[in-house]
Amino acid sequence: MTDDRSETRGGRIRLILSCGAVVVRLPPTFFAIAFGLAGLALVWRLMASTYGSPAALADALFLTAGLVWALLMAGSLTRAVRMPREILGELRDPVLSPFWALPSVIGMLLSVGLQPHAPGAGKVVFVIFLIATVLVGGWVTGQWIADPLDQAKLHVGYLLPTVAGGLVGAQCAASFGLRGIGWLSFGIGIVCWLLLGSLILNRLFFVEMLPGALVPTLAIELAPPAIAGSAYFALHGSAAGPVAYAFAGYAALMVLVQVRLLPSYARLRFSPGFWSFTFAWCAVVGLTLRWLRIEHPPGEAVCAALAAGGRQPARRCRRRPFSPRDLAWLCTPFQRDSVPVAGATTLSRAGQLSLGGQ
């Protein structure tokens, strides 16, 4: 009996160690999982405040996103201690470097999850991660200037450090009443979106298609106009105007672009890179919910329920109960067919980014 217990305990220890070794080897692209979960949590926080869905649902999603983020951060910090040159190589790598902005951007989103329960602590956490986001954005932008870039390696992930970071920072700042900081962050996001967005579209138009493993990042094109629209409402107030209509119009155009890209997505093998869809579409849903709240069109509650993944139409605009099962279709399951090899040099030489299965 003692020997059996010892073997069982030893097997568990070996399993934990092997899982830890796997986490340590994961590249920064896996932070897209926590990014998507945090975006989903924001949608359900908005549903709770507007249409009466359970607030506990949003809290559970924020907690899940935080746990995934903490696990990946522990692995990244361990790798930074053991293999600092590898991390520095990834920060200089033209393919991987933009994804290292995700940890701090996710940190800002998680601070919003703290707000209803510990507003003071949440504000401190937000400020810390906003500073980290600006620092990472500045480092990565300087790196792109200092080192020659191959246009073929330019991808939509380049929007993450400054565009997503700036616009997410603006929306989160408004949640804490920091409107001055919010407008400052909004300016960073908008200007960088105009500059980088044009360069990225030029690459997508006139250079060959992205490598298969990077194709899911095309979904990120949805995010900037949607986040910008939500951030504008949060800072300026929930009133329709020319700027708000402009963001909504471009977001609608990008939705149509994504419809055209469906055949390209369908040809791909599933990988964790598909979590890129989650945050981008959550941003679109969040903007849609805000427009529904402003315009109050006929069937508003039905549209809100469908936008957030509800399976049954709501009968009333307010206080409509939602089931946790309603969001099941939004949560893409994480499968690990193989562990991607961490190492920026290898990825750069290969000319494509491994997101876990491609």
Secondary structure, DSSP 8 states (H G I E B T S, - for coil): -HHHHHHHHHHHHHHHHHHHHHHHH--GGGHHHHHHHHHHHHHHHHHHHHH---HHHHHHHHHHHHHHHHHHHHHHHHHHHH-HHHHHHHHH-TTTGGGGGHHHHHHHHHHHHHTTT-HHHHHHHHHHHHHHHHHHHHHHHHHHHHS---GGG--GGGGIIIIIHHHHHHHHHHHTT-HHHHHHHHHHHHHHHHHHHHHHHHHHHHS----GGGGGGGGGGGHHHHHHHHHHHHHH-S---HHHHHHHHHHHHHHHHHHHTHHHHHTS---GGGGHHHHHHHHHHHHHHHHHHHH--TTHHHHHHHHTT-SS--SSSSS----GGGGGGGS-----SS-----HHHHHHHTS---S--
